[in-house]
Amino acid sequence: MTDKINLDEIQNMDFETAFKALQSNVAELESADLPLEQALERYERGQALAKRCAQLLEEAELRVRQLSMGTTQPLETED
């Protein structure tokens, strides 16, 4: 695994993949005695993964609200 963050890779992950990667990342941070630079890189990756998960959950919530209202037009998401 490379220590550099690949934001494009994270942005293309589905929720399950991103959440699993986030859990793994957190476990590494909690259990490993990492040098400061590696710990910071893991933290930054974790933040990107958490943001992706939140984005996908927000999109899912928007779809559920749209379906509940019987709307057929897509609602705009906040970016």
C-alpha positions in Angstrom: 0.0 0.0 0.0 1.3 3.4 -0.9 1.3 6.1 1.8 0.3 8.8 -0.6 -3.4 9.6 -0.8 -5.1 8.9 -4.2 -8.1 11.2 -4.0 -9.4 10.1 -7.4 -9.4 6.6 -6.2 -11.4 7.5 -3.1 -13.8 9.7 -5.1 -14.6 6.6 -7.3 -15.3 4.3 -4.3 -18.8 3.1 -3.5 -20.0 3.4 0.0 -19.2 -0.1 1.2 -15.6 0.1 -0.2 -15.0 3.6 1.3 -16.5 2.6 4.7 -14.4 -0.6 4.9 -11.3 1.4 3.9 -12.1 4.0 6.6 -12.5 1.3 9.3 -9.2 -0.3 8.3 -7.6 3.1 8.3 -8.9 3.9 11.8 -7.8 0.5 13.1 -4.3 1.1 11.7 -4.1 4.5 13.4 -5.3 3.1 16.7 -3.0 0.0 16.8 0.1 0.9 15.0 3.1 2.8 16.3 3.5 4.9 13.2 6.1 7.6 12.6 4.5 11.1 12.6 4.5 11.6 8.9 2.8 8.2 8.2 0.2 8.9 10.9 -0.6 12.2 9.3 -0.9 10.6 5.9 -3.3 8.0 7.4 -5.3 10.7 9.1 -5.6 12.7 5.9 -6.7 9.6 4.0 -9.2 8.9 6.8 -10.6 12.4 6.4 -11.0 11.9 2.7 -12.7 8.6 3.2 -15.1 10.0 5.8 -16.0 12.8 3.5 -16.7 10.3 0.6 -18.9 8.3 2.9 -20.8 11.4 4.1 -21.3 12.5 0.5 -22.7 9.1 -0.6 -25.0 9.0 2.5 -26.3 12.5 1.6 -27.0 11.4 -1.9 -28.8 8.3 -0.7 -30.9 10.4 1.7 -31.8 12.8 -1.1 -32.9 10.0 -3.3 -35.1 8.6 -0.5 -36.7 12.0 0.1 -37.2 12.3 -3.6 -38.9 8.9 -3.8 -41.0 9.7 -0.7 -42.3 12.9 -2.2 -43.1 11.1 -5.5 -40.9 13.5 -7.4 -39.5 12.3 -10.6 -37.1 15.1 -11.3 -33.7 14.8 -9.6 -33.1 17.2 -6.7 -29.9 19.2 -6.6 -27.2 18.2 -4.1 -25.1 20.7 -2.2 -21.4 20.6 -3.0 
